[in-house]
Amino acid sequence: MGADPTPFIEQAARRAKLELNAVSMGQGQEIHARRLVKHAMAEGHWVLLQNCHLCLTYVDELFLLLSGEAAAGGSSGSGGGGGAAAAATGAGGAGGAGGGAPAGAGAGAGAAAGGAGSGAAAGTAASGAPGAGGATGATGGTSGAEGGADGTGAGGGAGGAAAGTGGAQGGPPASAVEGGAGAVVHGGFHERFRLWVTTEEHKSFPINFLQVAVKFTNEPPEGIKANLYRTYSEVTQDFLDTCVTVHWKVMLYALAFLHCTAQERRKFGPMGWSIPYEYNQSDFSASVQFIQNHLDSLEFKKAQKVSGIDWKCVRYMIAEIQYGGRVTDDFDLRLLITITRTYFQERMFSPEYELSANYPIPRFATPAEYLNYISQDLPQRDSPEALGLHSNAEITYSAQTTSYILSTIVSIQPKESAADSGEDSSASGGKPAVVETRESIVHRMCTDMLSKLPPAYVAYRVAEQIDALGSLKPMTIFLRQEVDRINKVIVLVGSTLTDLRLAIDGTVVMNDILKDALDCIYDARVPSVWTRSSWDSTTLGFWYTELIERNSQFSSWLENGRPICFWMTGFFNPQGFLTAMRQEVSRMHEGWSLDSVILASKMTRANAEDLKEPPSEGVYVYGLFLEGAAWDRRSSRLVEPKPKILYDSMAVLNIYAVQESQGGKRPGGGGGGGGGGAAGGGGGGGSAGATGSASSENKGDSSRQLYSCPIYRKPRRTDRTYVASVDLGCTKTPDHWIMRGVAILCDIK
């Protein structure tokens, strides 16, 4: 996950007293970029092209422009002055190009790196290249930015280096650069010209451009300690004394801690944030400016015993305007509001108040004291509890990191047609080992999968079974749609496996689709052509098992009638399933319309095999898992999960429908409204996402608190995988479980 380097590039340009022009690339922005680059090449300015992964064609054009000018400079016997630098970060890294090559060396587009970020997390460095920062790239003496203590600073200097298409390295002495400042070299570059390019990681990014550019990566500091140190390393005494009120320094530290929390939760995946947002220094700076202005307006109310701060306004501006402006997921916005409400309250000014366990708010007078406290007194290792998560989140993070590493290793493994064991069994007197080729392994796997593949559905037979179930009933219509989709998957899998065997035998041509299927099956991954028509899964084995289980549920439904309990994980469109249920309930009650009913739920204490009859209204669903918490069946409430138990199997859930007037207002902070909006991307619509709180288990228990828990089809929490929200009883406050990132998953594979 990267960080926006723009502020550091702007700071470097100001220090070098050079003009910087920036363009955020996108559709139609190439015209502005061409004009700025051409002008900067002649006048010696800097140009920043942001998000170049959105215009890869123009990057090719840039390469031709720079290489063409460099070739002209090399042929005339003079070193190329300018160059390009690209950085790949999670969001948009920084790149820098620096200094010229020695005259007469024919270096072409020589690029001297002024300084690269270093430290615990790589920061963006300013260009201190010859002609820009005043230091020499040849001697390696430039420094990008002031390095932070203990490797946590924003930059950390790195020695200058030169690289060019002509192959020459090095740079002119400082005196030579200073004497020639402002000149235009023969290649067409002004020696002060620098082109900065930021981009996300992109597999199609032109490799030739990357090869001639100086590449930097810019990452935010990892850990609360490093993040706070970086923030306070840029705080000056004048800034700390900006507001005379005693509340200023406390709120500044709390805001810095909130900024750390927002960034650090990203590494924990969906439990931290459903979508990993790019919170950066501009969000923090805007919030600081607002707090300053707000406190300045309260200076005339010093006689009050309370602070006089409008907490509702402060929380709204921070959570929903400054930081919330990036948030696109309703449940992420609910989380952000909860974090802000937890940190910013009147109690924060009391000495014993802690933002989190072992993280009190220090009260010092100078930035040096804050830096010393952060480096000496804060815990060396961050615990997920400091961010509001359970300790099991660390296991989830480690597992995700390991899975990514292993999948990367598998993807770069050579895929030859034959394997070599590396052993010479004949040397020991035995028979030569028979090595099974890659194609023969896949051929055998295809044969095995075809033997287990369910037969395709017969259209007229399905039509007869649908008519017997009642073709106009909402649930039957839903079943017919699901059977059509599973039948398409079965036919696709059968044809792919059959064609792949024929291609391996040499009967048919091995096209791109079959090549991808061959590689994926050999690596135990799901072929992309299958995934596009079905569902995601971590391994081929899990996916194929789920295919058989899904088909089994549909076949049983067609042959034996409506099941007592439904395996909701096996549906392509679970939102449509809940909508069909709502339609059934609406038809059972005179005067009810589909628009007037919402979902309600009741958590039972039974397992699926214990149920002997269906509910009077609604449906029973099973196979759900709770992430981030555990479910106590005796008290029917959320409890803390056991260590190293990442998912807790849920009992059968009864979902039914009630009129909106009966459902009442849903508790849980911003979760009620968020749930309905998040369902808009699915087939059920926003009304399917709203969950009433009129469940029978909650009646007569006024002290019971309810947490609005979202249900997702897969571990990846997006609008596309969102199903609905249910209210779960809890002993602790709903805010606690919101911070925990608790959700119900239909599938954990």
C-alpha positions in Angstrom: 0.0 0.0 0.0 1.6 3.2 -1.1 1.2 6.9 -0.1 0.8 10.0 -2.1 4.3 11.6 -2.6 3.0 14.9 -4.1 3.6 17.0 -1.0 7.3 15.9 -0.8 7.9 16.6 -4.5 6.3 20.0 -4.1 8.6 20.6 -1.0 11.6 19.5 -3.0 10.7 22.0 -5.8 10.4 24.8 -3.4 13.7 24.1 -1.8 15.3 24.0 -5.3 13.5 27.2 -6.1 12.1 25.7 -9.3 8.6 25.7 -10.8 6.6 22.5 -10.6 3.6 21.8 -12.8 1.4 18.8 -12.1 -1.2 17.0 -14.2 -3.4 14.3 -12.9 -3.6 11.9 -15.9 -6.8 10.6 -17.2 -9.0 10.8 -20.3 -8.1 13.8 -22.4 -5.2 15.0 -20.2 -2.5 14.0 -22.7 -2.8 17.4 -24.4 -2.0 19.3 -21.2 0.8 16.9 -20.4 2.4 17.4 -23.8 2.3 21.2 -23.5 3.8 21.2 -20.0 6.6 18.7 -20.8 7.6 20.6 -23.9 7.6 23.9 -22.0 9.6 22.4 -19.1 12.2 20.8 -21.4 13.0 24.2 -22.8 12.7 26.3 -19.6 14.2 23.9 -17.1 11.1 23.3 -14.9 9.8 20.2 -13.2 6.7 18.3 -14.4 4.7 15.9 -12.2 2.5 13.4 -14.1 0.2 11.6 -11.6 -1.6 8.3 -12.0 0.1 7.4 -15.3 -1.2 3.9 -15.1 -4.4 5.5 -16.5 -2.7 6.5 -19.8 -0.2 3.8 -20.8 -0.3 4.9 -24.4 1.0 8.3 -23.5 3.8 6.7 -21.4 5.0 5.0 -24.6 4.9 8.4 -26.3 7.0 9.9 -23.4 9.6 7.2 -23.8 9.9 7.9 -27.6 10.2 11.6 -26.8 12.8 11.3 -24.2 14.8 8.6 -26.0 14.7 10.6 -29.2 16.0 13.8 -27.6 18.6 11.8 -25.7 19.8 10.2 -28.9 20.2 13.7 -30.5 22.2 14.8 -27.5 24.4 11.8 -27.6 25.2 12.1 -31.3 26.3 15.7 -30.8 28.8 14.7 -28.2 27.1 16.3 -25.2 25.5 14.6 -22.2 21.8 14.5 -22.0 20.6 16.7 -19.2 17.1 15.6 -18.2 15.6 12.3 -17.4 12.6 10.6 -16.1 11.9 8.8 -12.8 9.0 6.6 -12.1 7.8 5.2 -8.8 5.4 2.4 -8.2 3.4 2.5 -5.1 0.0 1.2 -4.0 -1.6 4.5 -4.7 0.8 6.5 -6.7 4.5 6.7 -5.9 7.0 9.3 -6.7 9.7 9.2 -9.2 12.6 11.5 -9.7 15.2 12.1 -12.3 18.3 14.0 -11.7 21.5 15.4 -13.0 23.2 15.4 -16.3 25.8 13.0 -17.6 29.4 14.2 -18.2 29.8 16.3 -21.3 31.1 14.3 -24.3 30.3 11.0 -22.7 27.3 10.3 -24.9 25.2 9.3 -22.0 22.0 10.0 -23.7 19.1 10.6 -21.2 21.3 10.3 -18.2 19.3 10.4 -14.9 21.1 11.1 -11.7 19.1 10.1 -8.6 19.1 13.0 -6.2 17.9 11.1 -3.2 15.7 8.1 -2.4 13.5 7.6 0.6 14.9 5.3 3.2 14.1 4.2 6.8 11.7 1.8 8.3 9.3 2.6 5.5 10.5 4.1 2.3 9.6 7.8 2.1 9.7 10.1 -0.9 12.8 12.0 -1.4 13.4 15.4 -2.9 15.6 15.6 -5.9 19.0 17.0 -5.0 20.5 16.4 -8.3 23.1 18.7 -10.0 21.5 21.8 -11.3 18.4 21.3 -9.1 19.4 21.0 -5.5 23.0 22.3 -5.9 24.8 19.1 -4.9 26.6 16.7 -7.1 25.2 13.4 -8.3 28.7 12.2 -9.2 30.0 11.9 -5.7 26.8 10.5 -4.2 26.5 13.3 -1.8 23.0 14.4 -2.3 20.3 14.0 0.2 16.6 13.7 -0.7 15.1 14.8 2.6 16.0 15.0 6.2 16.2 11.4 7.5 14.3 10.6 10.6 15.9 9.2 13.7 15.8 5.4 14.1 14.9 5.0 10.4 11.4 6.5 10.8 11.9 9.8 9.1 10.3 11.0 6.0 13.2 10.5 3.7 16.8 9.6 4.5 19.4 10.6 2.0 20.8 8.4 -0.6 23.9 8.9 -2.8 23.5 10.1 -6.3 23.8 7.8 -9.2 23.6 8.1 -12.9 22.0 5.8 -15.5 21.4 6.5 -19.1 20.5 4.9 -22.4 24.0 5.6 -23.6 25.6 3.6 -20.9 27.7 6.3 -19.3 27.7 6.9 -15.6 28.8 9.6 -13.3 28.3 13.4 -13.4 30.1 16.6 -13.7 31.7 18.3 -10.7 29.6 20.7 -8.8 31.5 23.7 -10.2 30.8 22.6 -13.7 27.1 22.3 -13.0 26.9 25.6 -11.3 28.7 27.3 -14.1 26.4 25.9 -16.7 23.1 26.6 -14.9 20.4 27.7 -17.1 21.9 26.4 -20.3 20.1 24.2 -22.8 22.2 21.2 -23.9 22.4 20.1 -27.5 20.0 17.2 -27.0 17.1 19.6 -26.4 16.9 19.2 -22.6 17.4 22.0 -20.2 19.8 20.7 -17.6 17.3 21.5 -14.8 14.4 19.7 -16.4 13.0 16.9 -14.3 10.0 14.6 -15.1 8.3 13.0 -12.2 5.9 10.1 -12.8 3.6 8.4 -10.3 1.8 5.2 -11.0 0.1 2.3 -9.3 1.5 -1.2 -9.9 0.4 -2.2 -13.3 1.4 -5.4 -15.2 1.1 -3.6 -18.6 3.2 -0.6 -17.6 5.8 -0.1 -20.4 9.0 -1.9 -19.3 11.2 0.2 -21.5 10.2 3.4 -19.7 10.9 1.7 -16.3 14.3 0.6 -17.5 15.5 4.1 -18.3 13.9 5.8 -15.3 15.1 6.0 -11.7 12.5 4.1 -9.7 11.4 5.0 -6.2 8.7 3.5 -4.0 6.9 5.5 -1.4 5.3 3.7 1.5 3.8 5.1 4.6 5.5 4.2 7.9 4.6 0.8 9.3 3.4 0.8 12.8 1.9 3.3 15.2 5.3 4.3 16.6 6.9 5.1 13.2 3.7 6.8 12.0 3.5 9.1 15.0 7.2 9.8 14.8 6.9 10.8 11.1 4.0 13.1 11.9 5.7 14.9 14.8 9.1 15.1 13.0 7.4 17.7 10.8 5.9 19.6 13.7 7.7 22.8 14.6 7.6 24.8 17.9 5.8 27.6 16.2 3.2 25.2 14.9 2.8 23.7 18.4 2.3 27.1 19.9 -0.3 28.2 17.2 -3.2 27.9 19.6 -3.0 29.2 23.2 -5.8 27.0 24.4 -4.8 24.0 26.5 -6.9 21.7 24.3 -4.9 22.2 21.1 -2.0 19.8 21.8 -4.3 17.1 23.2 -6.5 17.2 20.1 -3.5 17.3 17.8 -2.1 14.1 19.3 -5.5 12.5 19.1 -5.8 13.4 15.5 -2.3 12.0 14.8 -3.3 8.8 16.5 -6.5 8.6 14.4 -4.4 9.1 11.3 -2.2 6.2 12.4 -5.3 4.1 13.1 -6.8 4.8 9.7 -3.6 3.8 7.9 -2.6 0.8 10.0 -6.0 -0.9 9.8 -5.4 -1.3 6.1 -3.0 -4.1 6.5 -5.6 -6.3 8.2 -7.7 -6.5 5.1 -11.5 -6.5 5.2 -11.5 -6.6 9.0 -9.7 -3.3 9.0 -11.4 -1.6 6.1 -13.6 -3.1 3.5 -11.8 -1.0 0.9 -8.1 0.0 1.6 -8.4 3.8 1.3 -5.4 6.0 0.6 -5.4 8.3 3.6 -2.4 10.6 3.3 -0.9 13.8 4.7 -3.4 16.1 3.0 -6.2 14.5 5.0 -4.3 15.1 8.3 -3.4 18.6 7.4 -6.9 19.6 6.4 -8.2 18.2 9.7 -5.5 20.0 11.7 -6.5 23.3 10.0 -10.1 22.8 10.9 -9.3 22.1 14.5 -7.1 25.2 14.7 -9.9 27.4 13.3 -12.5 25.8 15.6 -10.4 26.3 18.7 -9.6 29.9 17.7 -13.3 30.6 17.6 -13.7 29.3 21.2 -11.0 31.4 22.9 -13.6 33.9 24.3 -15.3 31.1 26.3 -12.4 30.3 28.7 -14.6 30.8 31.8 -16.6 27.7 31.1 -15.9 24.6 33.1 -16.2 22.4 30.0 -14.2 23.0 26.9 -17.0 24.5 24.9 -16.0 22.4 21.9 -18.8 21.5 19.5 -18.1 17.7 19.4 -20.8 17.0 17.0 -19.3 19.5 14.5 -15.7 18.2 15.1 -16.6 14.6 14.6 -18.7 15.4 11.5 -15.9 17.4 9.9 -13.2 14.8 10.6 -15.1 11.6 10.0 -17.5 12.6 7.2 -15.8 15.5 5.4 -12.0 15.3 5.8 -11.4 11.6 6.0 -14.8 10.5 5.0 -14.6 12.1 1.7 -12.6 9.1 0.5 -14.9 6.5 1.9 -17.3 4.8 -0.6 -18.5 1.9 1.6 -21.3 2.5 4.1 -19.9 0.2 6.7 -16.5 1.8 6.4 -18.1 5.1 7.0 -19.8 3.7 10.0 -16.4 2.5 11.3 -14.8 5.8 10.7 -17.5 7.7 12.6 -17.2 5.2 15.4 -13.4 5.7 15.7 -13.8 9.4 15.6 -16.5 9.3 18.3 -14.3 7.1 20.5 -11.3 9.4 20.3 -12.8 12.8 20.3 -15.0 13.4 23.4 -14.9 15.6 26.5 -13.1 12.9 28.5 -10.0 13.1 26.3 -8.8 16.1 28.3 -8.7 14.1 31.6 -5.1 12.9 32.5 -6.2 9.3 32.9 -7.8 9.1 29.5 -6.3 6.6 27.0 -7.0 6.5 23.3 -6.3 2.7 23.5 -4.7 0.4 26.0 -1.2 1.6 26.8 -1.6 4.7 24.5 -2.4 7.7 26.7 -2.3 11.3 25.4 1.0 12.9 26.5 1.2 16.5 27.4 4.5 18.2 26.5 5.6 21.7 25.5 8.1 21.0 22.7 8.2 18.7 19.6 11.5 17.2 20.9 9.7 16.0 24.0 7.0 14.4 21.9 9.5 12.7 19.7 11.4 11.4 22.7 8.2 10.1 24.2 7.2 8.4 21.0 10.6 6.7 20.5 11.2 5.7 24.1 7.8 5.1 25.8 5.5 3.7 23.1 5.4 -0.1 22.7 7.9 -1.4 20.2 5.4 -3.9 18.7 1.9 -2.8 17.8 -1.0 -5.0 19.0 -4.2 -5.2 16.9 -6.0 -4.2 20.1 -4.5 -0.8 19.8 -6.4 -0.3 16.6 -9.6 -1.7 18.0 -9.2 -5.2 16.5 -8.9 -8.6 18.2 -5.5 -10.2 18.5 -6.6 -12.9 16.0 -6.4 -10.2 13.4 -2.6 -10.6 13.5 -3.0 -14.2 12.4 -5.3 -13.1 9.5 -2.7 -10.5 8.4 0.2 -13.1 8.6 -1.9 -15.7 6.7 -2.7 -13.2 3.9 0.9 -12.1 3.6 2.1 -15.7 3.4 -0.6 -16.6 0.9 0.5 -13.6 -1.3 4.1 -14.6 -1.2 3.4 -18.3 -2.0 1.0 -17.4 -4.9 3.7 -15.1 -6.3 6.3 -17.8 -6.1 3.9 -20.2 -7.9 3.2 -17.7 -10.6 6.9 -17.3 -11.5 7.7 -21.0 -11.5 8.8 -22.2 -15.0 6.1 -24.2 -16.7 8.0 -26.5 -18.9 6.3 -29.4 -20.7 8.3 -31.9 -18.8 9.6 -32.2 -15.3 13.1 -33.2 -14.2 13.6 -34.9 -10.8 17.3 -34.1 -10.8 18.1 -37.6 -9.6 20.0 -40.2 -11.6 18.6 -43.5 -10.3 20.6 -45.5 -12.9 23.8 -44.4 -11.1 22.7 -46.4 -8.1 21.9 -49.5 -10.1 18.1 -49.0 -10.1 15.8 -48.4 -13.0 15.5 -44.9 -14.4 12.7 -43.0 -12.7 9.7 -42.3 -14.9 9.0 -38.6 -14.7 5.4 -37.7 -15.3 5.1 -34.6 -17.5 3.1 -31.6 -16.7 0.6 -32.3 -19.5 0.1 -35.9 -18.3 -0.6 -34.7 -14.8 -3.2 -32.2 -16.0 -4.7 -34.9 -18.3 -5.1 -37.2 -15.3 -6.7 -34.5 -13.2 -9.1 -33.6 -16.0 -10.2 -37.2 -16.3 -10.8 -37.4 -12.5 -12.8 -34.2 -12.5 -14.9 -35.3 -15.4 -15.8 -38.5 -13.6 -17.1 -36.4 -10.7 -18.8 -33.7 -12.7 -22.6 -33.8 -12.3 -24.7 -34.3 -15.5 -26.2 -31.3 -17.1 -29.8 -30.5 -16.5 -32.4 -31.6 -19.1 -34.6 -28.7 -20.1 -37.9 -30.4 -20.4 -37.3 -32.4 -17.2 -36.5 -29.2 -15.3 -39.7 -27.5 -16.7 -41.8 -30.4 -15.4 -40.3 -30.2 -11.9 -40.7 -26.4 -11.8 -44.4 -26.7 -12.8 -44.9 -29.3 -10.0 -43.4 -26.9 -7.5 -45.6 -24.0 -8.7 -44.0 -22.0 -11.5 -45.4 -18.7 -10.3 -44.3 -18.9 -6.7 -41.4 -16.4 -5.9 -39.2 -19.1 -4.5 -39.7 -21.4 -7.5 -38.9 -18.5 -9.9 -35.7 -18.0 -7.9 -34.9 -21.7 -8.1 -35.3 -21.7 -11.9 -32.9 -18.8 -12.3 -30.3 -20.6 -10.1 -30.6 -23.9 -11.9 -30.1 -22.1 -15.3 -26.9 -20.5 -13.9 -25.5 -23.7 -12.4 -26.3 -25.6 -15.6 -24.2 -23.1 -17.6 -21.3 -23.7 -15.2 -21.6 -27.5 -15.5 -21.6 -27.3 -19.3 -18.7 -24.9 -19.4 -16.6 -27.0 -17.0 -17.4 -30.2 -19.0 -16.5 -28.6 -22.4 -13.3 -27.0 -21.0 -12.0 -30.3 -19.5 -12.9 -32.3 -22.6 -11.2 -29.8 -25.0 -8.2 -29.6 -22.7 -7.7 -33.4 -22.8 -8.1 -33.4 -26.6 -5.6 -30.5 -26.9 -3.1 -32.4 -24.7 -3.6 -35.5 -26.9 -2.9 -33.3 -30.0 -6.4 -33.6 -31.5 -7.4 -30.0 -31.2 -5.4 -26.7 -31.2 -4.3 -25.4 -27.7 -5.8 -21.9 -27.7 -5.3 -19.2 -25.1 -8.3 -20.3 -23.0 -7.0 -23.8 -22.8 -3.5 -22.7 -22.1 -4.8 -20.7 -19.1 -6.8 -23.7 -18.0 -3.8 -25.9 -18.2 -1.6 -23.6 -16.1 -4.3 -23.0 -13.5 -5.2 -26.7 -13.1 -1.6 -27.6 -12.7 -1.2 -24.9 -10.0 -4.5 -25.9 -8.3 -6.1 -22.6 -9.2 -9.5 -21.9 -10.7 -9.3 -21.2 -14.5 -10.3 -17.6 -15.2 -12.9 -18.7 -17.7 -14.7 -20.6 -14.9 -14.4 -17.8 -12.4 -16.0 -15.3 -14.7 -19.1 -17.4 -15.0 -19.3 -18.6 -11.4 -17.7 -17.6 -8.1 -14.3 -16.9 -6.5 -12.4 -19.5 -4.5 -8.9 -19.8 -3.1 -8.1 -23.2 -4.7 -9.4 -25.4 -7.4 -10.3 -28.2 -4.9 -12.5 -25.9 -2.9 -14.2 -24.5 -6.0 -15.0 -28.0 -7.4 -16.3 -29.2 -4.1 -18.6 -26.2 -3.9 -19.8 -26.8 -7.5 -20.9 -30.4 -6.5 -22.5 -29.1 -3.2 -24.4 -26.3 -5.0 -25.7 -28.7 -7.6 -26.7 -31.2 -4.9 -28.9 -28.5 -3.2 -30.7 -27.6 -6.4 -31.2 -31.2 -7.5 -32.7 -32.1 -4.1 -35.0 -29.0 -4.2 -36.3 -30.0 -7.7 -36.8 -33.6 -6.9 -37.9 -33.6 -3.2 -39.5 -30.1 -2.9 -38.6 -27.1 -0.9 -35.9 -27.8 1.8 -36.5 -27.1 5.5 -33.2 -25.2 5.8 -31.3 -23.5 3.0 -27.5 -23.4 2.4 -27.4 -19.7 1.4 -23.7 -20.0 0.5 -24.7 -22.1 -2.5 -26.8 -19.4 -4.2 -25.5 -17.2 -7.0 -27.8 -14.4 -6.0 -28.6 -14.6 -2.2 -30.1 -11.1 -2.3 -32.7 -12.4 -4.8 -33.4 -15.3 -2.5 -34.2 -12.9 0.4 -36.3 -10.8 -2.0 -38.3 -13.9 -3.0 -38.9 -14.6 0.7 -40.1 -11.1 1.3 -42.5 -11.5 -1.7 -43.9 -14.7 -0.2 -44.5 -13.1 3.2 -46.1 -10.0 1.6 -48.6 -12.2 -0.3 -49.5 -14.0 3.0 -50.6 -10.8 4.6 -53.4 -8.7 3.2 -52.5 -5.1 2.6 -48.8 -5.7 2.7 -46.7 -4.6 -0.2 -43.1 -5.5 -1.0 -41.9 -1.9 -0.5 -43.4 -1.8 3.0 -41.6 -4.9 4.4 -38.1 -5.2 5.7 -36.0 -8.1 6.9 -35.9 -9.3 10.5 -34.0 -12.1 12.0 -33.8 -14.5 14.9 -30.7 -16.6 15.8 -31.8 -20.0 16.9 -29.9 -22.5 19.0 -30.3 -25.4 16.6 -28.2 -27.0 13.9 -29.5 -27.7 10.5 -29.9 -31.4 11.1 -32.0 -30.8 14.2 -34.8 -29.0 12.4 -37.8 -31.1 11.5 -40.1 -28.5 9.9 -39.8 -25.1 8.2 -40.6 -21.9 10.0 -44.1 -20.5 9.9 -42.8 -17.5 8.0 -39.5 -16.8 6.4 -36.6 -19.2 5.9 -34.0 -21.0 7.9 -30.4 -20.6 6.6 -27.3 -22.4 7.8 -23.6 -22.6 7.0 -22.7 -19.1 8.2 -19.5 -18.1 9.9 -18.8 -15.2 12.2 -15.5 -13.3 11.7 -14.1 -11.0 14.4 -16.2 -12.4 17.2 -17.8 -15.6 18.5 -21.5 -16.5 19.2 -22.6 -17.7 22.6 -25.6 -20.0 22.0 -26.6 -20.0 25.6 -27.0 -16.3 26.0 -27.5 -15.6 22.3 -25.0 -12.8 22.3 -21.7 -11.8 20.8 -18.6 -12.7 22.8 -14.9 -12.4 22.2 -13.4 -15.1 20.0 -11.0 -17.7 21.4 -7.4 -17.2 20.6 -6.3 -18.6 17.2 -10.0 -19.3 16.2 -10.5 -17.0 13.3 -14.1 -18.1 12.3 -16.9 -19.2 14.5 -19.6 -21.5 13.1 -23.1 -20.0 13.5 -26.3 -21.8 14.4 -29.3 -21.7 12.1 -30.5 -18.2 11.4 -34.2 -17.6 10.9 -34.7 -14.7 8.5 -38.3 -13.4 7.9 -40.0 -10.2 6.9 -42.1 -7.6 8.9 -43.7 -4.4 8.1 -41.4 -1.4 8.4 -43.5 0.2 11.1 -43.1 -3.0 13.2 -39.4 -3.2 12.6 -38.6 0.1 14.3 -35.4 2.0 14.0 -32.3 -0.1 13.9 -29.6 0.5 16.5 -25.9 0.4 16.1 -24.8 3.9 15.2 -24.6 4.5 11.4 -25.1 0.8 10.6 -28.8 0.9 10.0 -28.7 3.3 7.1 -25.5 1.9 5.9 -26.8 -1.6 5.5 -29.6 -0.6 3.2 -27.4 1.5 1.0 -24.8 -1.2 0.7 -27.2 -3.6 -0.7 -27.9 -1.5 -3.7 -25.3 -3.2 -5.8 -27.0 -6.6 -5.4 -30.0 -8.1 -6.9 -32.1 -7.6 -3.8 -31.9 -3.8 -3.8 -31.5 -1.5 -0.9 -34.7 -2.6 0.9 -33.3 -6.1 1.2 -30.4 -4.8 3.1 -32.5 -3.2 5.9 -33.0 -5.4 8.8 -35.7 -4.9 11.4 -35.1 -5.3 15.1 -38.5 -6.9 15.9 -37.1 -10.4 16.4 -38.9 -12.4 19.0 -35.8 -13.2 21.0 -35.4 -9.5 21.7 -38.8 -8.8 23.0 -39.0 -8.0 26.7 -35.2 -7.4 27.0 -34.8 -3.7 27.1 -31.3 -3.8 28.4 -30.1 -5.9 25.4 -27.9 -4.0 22.9 -27.9 -4.9 19.3 -25.1 -4.8 16.7 -26.1 -4.4 13.1 -23.9 -7.1 11.5 -23.4 -7.3 7.7 -23.6 -10.6 5.9 -21.2 -11.1 2.9 -21.0 -14.0 0.5 -17.2 -14.1 0.5 -14.4 -12.9 2.8 -13.9 -10.0 0.5 -16.3 -7.3 1.7 -17.6 -5.2 -1.1 -21.0 -4.0 -2.4 -21.0 -7.0 -4.8 -20.6 -9.6 -2.0 -22.9 -7.8 0.5 -26.1 -9.7 1.2 -28.0 -8.1 4.1 -27.6 -7.1 7.7 -28.9 -8.8 10.8 -29.2 -7.6 14.4 -27.1 -9.6 16.9 -27.4 -9.3 20.6 -24.2 -8.2 22.4 -23.2 -7.4 26.0 -20.6 -4.8 25.0 -21.5 -1.7 23.1 -22.1 -1.9 19.4 -19.2 0.5 18.9 -16.9 -2.2 20.3 -17.9 -4.7 17.6 -17.8 -2.1 14.9 -14.2 -1.5 15.8 -13.6 -5.2 15.8 -14.8 -5.4 12.2 -17.3 -8.2 13.0 -19.2 -9.6 10.0 -21.0 -12.8 9.0 -19.6 -14.7 6.0 -21.4 -17.3 3.9 -18.1 -18.8 2.8 -14.6 -18.6 4.2 -12.8 -20.2 1.3 
